[in-house]
């Protein structure tokens, strides 16, 4: 039973990671269309997308934590967008 549980956990962890990697890939493909891209440039774009998404998620979490909540709400998303616009 233990090896099955361990294998299932590994599979779930890998599938979550794979989904997170597919998200920037799909966005970049939609953005570029039929144009090609070197592997190094592709990796750099994907890393940039991941960093941006992680920063957004962290900021949303900070807003929710500041409001003493566990769940991120639409107000947190709006606040982070407003703060980011003012930084630019």
C-alpha positions in Angstrom: 0.0 0.0 0.0 2.8 2.4 0.8 4.5 2.2 -2.6 1.2 2.9 -4.3 0.6 6.0 -2.2 4.1 7.2 -2.8 3.8 6.7 -6.5 0.4 8.5 -6.5 1.9 11.5 -4.7 4.7 11.7 -7.1 2.3 11.5 -10.1 0.1 14.3 -8.6 3.1 16.5 -7.9 4.5 16.0 -11.4 1.1 16.6 -13.0 0.6 19.9 -11.1 4.1 21.0 -12.2 3.4 20.0 -15.8 0.2 22.0 -15.8 2.0 25.1 -14.5 4.6 24.6 -17.3 1.9 24.3 -19.9 0.2 27.5 -19.0 3.0 29.9 -20.1 3.7 27.7 -23.1 0.1 28.0 -24.3 0.2 31.8 -23.8 3.5 32.2 -25.7 2.3 30.0 -28.6 -0.9 32.1 -28.9 1.1 35.3 -28.7 3.7 34.2 -31.4 1.4 32.3 -33.7 3.3 30.8 -36.6 6.7 32.3 -35.8 9.5 30.1 -34.5 11.6 30.7 -31.4 15.1 29.5 -30.3 15.2 27.2 -27.3 17.1 29.6 -25.1 14.6 32.4 -25.9 11.7 30.1 -25.3 13.1 29.2 -21.9 13.7 32.8 -21.0 10.1 33.8 -21.9 8.8 30.8 -20.0 10.9 31.7 -16.9 9.7 35.3 -17.1 6.0 34.2 -17.3 6.5 31.9 -14.3 8.1 34.7 -12.3 5.3 37.1 -13.1 2.6 34.6 -12.2 4.3 33.7 -8.9 4.7 37.3 -8.0 1.0 37.9 -8.7 0.0 34.9 -6.6 2.3 36.1 -3.7 0.9 39.6 -3.8 -2.7 38.3 -3.8 -1.9 36.1 -0.8 -0.3 39.1 1.0 -3.5 41.2 0.4 -5.7 38.4 1.7 -3.4 37.8 4.7 -3.5 41.6 5.5 -7.3 41.4 5.5 -7.0 38.4 7.9 -8.5 36.1 5.3 -7.4 32.7 4.0 -9.1 33.0 0.6 -8.1 35.4 -2.1 -11.0 37.6 -3.3 -11.6 39.8 -6.3 -10.9 42.8 -4.2 -7.3 41.5 -3.6 -6.8 41.1 -7.4 -8.0 44.7 -8.0 -5.8 46.0 -5.3 -2.7 44.3 -6.7 -3.5 45.6 -10.2 -3.9 49.1 -8.9 -0.6 48.9 -7.0 1.2 47.6 -10.1 -0.2 50.3 -12.3 1.1 53.0 -9.9 4.6 51.4 -9.9 4.8 51.6 -13.7 
